[in-house]
């Protein structure tokens, strides 16, 4: 399907790789640096946008997302340049969403007005916990009071505000999480990203866990109970899950993330950024250099920050669509899947999973049930196309 990406739209992801400190649970491409040459980064981002635009030609851009790292450490002038450059090369959708991730320290919160002036319309705050002891355990540099001040400041500056929380933390009980989530909902959020703590290799937490130095993590049953409780409480509060870890008042979903989950195209610039780009009917996966210094040098020296561009086979494209779409409550369009893969999903597997109460289908729409979303990885593994 040469124009399949249009089902999901078109977005721009900008990766800012720097943080004030590296959180022990984080496996994102983030770095601590004493000195950042802001003008060099501004020039590199501008150059990369122009390069990609020369390949895509005219398109309607549905979203811009500044992720990281800690994008709220960026100079607002860089954010403004990125937005202006994107607007120069692509047509902005009337309802374009421009999101910036932020950490709720008082210094960064003071820059919110400048980011709004630069064109940012939505902010995503990395609150992560609502008690100070756990914030320290998670390596965060803010306390709860600072986070609440930042949340209020953000609401005064931006049209739309989301914030993140992590659950299944060390020594956290089900009642602890119930109280914390209830407190969070008391702030009347429009969007919440609620992630279960995962221990990733290559992180400080991963190293501690391997050495038996990370006690108090919940077992699988407690973590599953926390997931179910999250759905119940958020549903009752009017923020149903529209994706496994994301909840929103209807109409307040993250449009940028929906591009990923709906199988749209997105340009990824910055160190470690990934992209998906359909050119002349062929969908490509793009990757970039991880090292900030090497990425910056590469853009300056060769005119491109890409490391690799891989043409995706129909099987791979279909597998990605399956993995992403089943994360959402609206699910997968089986006709669209057939058009991408050239063949349908195995109906024996679908029927078996439906009988187990893990999938449900209606017409061409296939969805994971509530029980299914709790074991989604196993479902996806079962349904992925064979070679």
Rosetta blueprint (number, residue, H / E / L):
1 X L
2 X L
3 X L
4 X H
5 X H
6 X H
7 X H
8 X L
9 X L
10 X E
11 X E
12 X E
13 X E
14 X E
15 X E
16 X E
17 X L
18 X E
19 X L
20 X L
21 X L
22 X L
23 X L
24 X L
25 X L
26 X L
27 X L
28 X L
29 X L
30 X L
31 X E
32 X L
33 X L
34 X L
35 X L
36 X L
37 X L
38 X H
39 X H
40 X H
41 X H
42 X H
43 X H
44 X H
45 X H
46 X H
47 X H
48 X H
49 X H
50 X H
51 X H
52 X H
53 X H
54 X H
55 X H
56 X H
57 X L
58 X L
59 X L
60 X E
61 X E
62 X E
63 X E
64 X E
65 X E
66 X E
67 X E
68 X E
69 X L
70 X L
71 X H
72 X H
73 X H
74 X L
75 X L
76 X H
77 X H
78 X H
79 X H
80 X H
81 X H
82 X H
83 X H
84 X H
85 X H
86 X H
87 X H
88 X H
89 X H
90 X L
91 X E
92 X E
93 X E
94 X E
95 X E
96 X E
97 X E
98 X E
99 X E
100 X E
101 X E
102 X E
103 X L
104 X L
105 X L
106 X H
107 X H
108 X H
109 X H
110 X L
111 X L
112 X H
113 X H
114 X H
115 X H
116 X H
117 X H
118 X H
119 X L
120 X L
121 X L
122 X E
123 X E
124 X E
125 X E
126 X E
127 X E
128 X E
129 X L
130 X L
131 X L
132 X H
133 X H
134 X H
135 X H
136 X H
137 X H
138 X L
139 X L
140 X L
141 X L
142 X L
143 X L
144 X H
145 X H
146 X H
147 X H
148 X H
149 X H
150 X H
151 X H
152 X H
153 X H
154 X H
155 X H
156 X H
157 X H
158 X L
159 X L
160 X E
161 X E
162 X E
163 X E
164 X E
165 X E
166 X E
167 X E
168 X L
169 X L
170 X L
171 X L
172 X L
173 X L
174 X H
175 X H
176 X H
177 X H
178 X H
179 X H
180 X H
181 X H
182 X H
183 X H
184 X H
185 X H
186 X L
187 X L
188 X L
189 X L
190 X L
191 X E
192 X E
193 X E
194 X E
195 X E
196 X E
197 X L
198 X L
199 X L
200 X L
201 X L
202 X L
203 X L
204 X H
205 X H
206 X H
207 X H
208 X H
209 X H
210 X H
211 X L
212 X L
213 X L
214 X L
215 X L
216 X L
217 X L
218 X L
219 X L
220 X H
221 X H
222 X H
223 X H
224 X H
225 X H
226 X H
227 X H
228 X H
229 X H
230 X H
231 X H
232 X H
233 X H
234 X H
235 X H
236 X H
237 X L
238 X L
239 X L
240 X L
241 X E
242 X E
243 X E
244 X L
245 X L
246 X E
247 X E
248 X E
249 X L
250 X L
251 X L
252 X L
253 X L
254 X L
255 X H
256 X H
257 X H
258 X H
259 X H
260 X H
261 X H
262 X L
263 X L
264 X L
265 X E
266 X E
267 X E
268 X E
269 X E
270 X L
271 X L
272 X L
273 X L
274 X L
275 X E
276 X E
277 X E
278 X E
279 X E
280 X L
281 X L
282 X E
283 X E
284 X E
285 X E
286 X E
287 X E
288 X E
289 X L
290 X L
291 X L
292 X H
293 X H
294 X H
295 X H
296 X H
297 X H
298 X H
299 X H
300 X H
301 X H
302 X H
303 X L
304 X L
305 X L
306 X E
307 X E
308 X E
309 X E
310 X E
311 X E
312 X L
313 X L
314 X H
315 X H
316 X H
317 X H
318 X H
319 X H
320 X H
321 X H
322 X H
323 X H
324 X H
325 X H
326 X L
327 X L
328 X E
329 X L
330 X L
331 X L
332 X E
333 X E
334 X H
335 X H
336 X H
337 X H
338 X H
339 X H
340 X H
341 X H
342 X L
343 X L
344 X L
345 X L
346 X L
347 X H
348 X H
349 X H
350 X H
351 X H
352 X H
353 X H
354 X H
355 X H
356 X L
357 X L
358 X L
359 X E
360 X E
361 X E
362 X E
363 X L
364 X L
365 X E
366 X E
367 X E
368 X E
369 X L
370 X H
371 X H
372 X H
373 X H
374 X H
375 X L
376 X H
377 X H
378 X H
379 X H
380 X H
381 X H
382 X H
383 X H
384 X L
385 X L
386 X L
387 X L
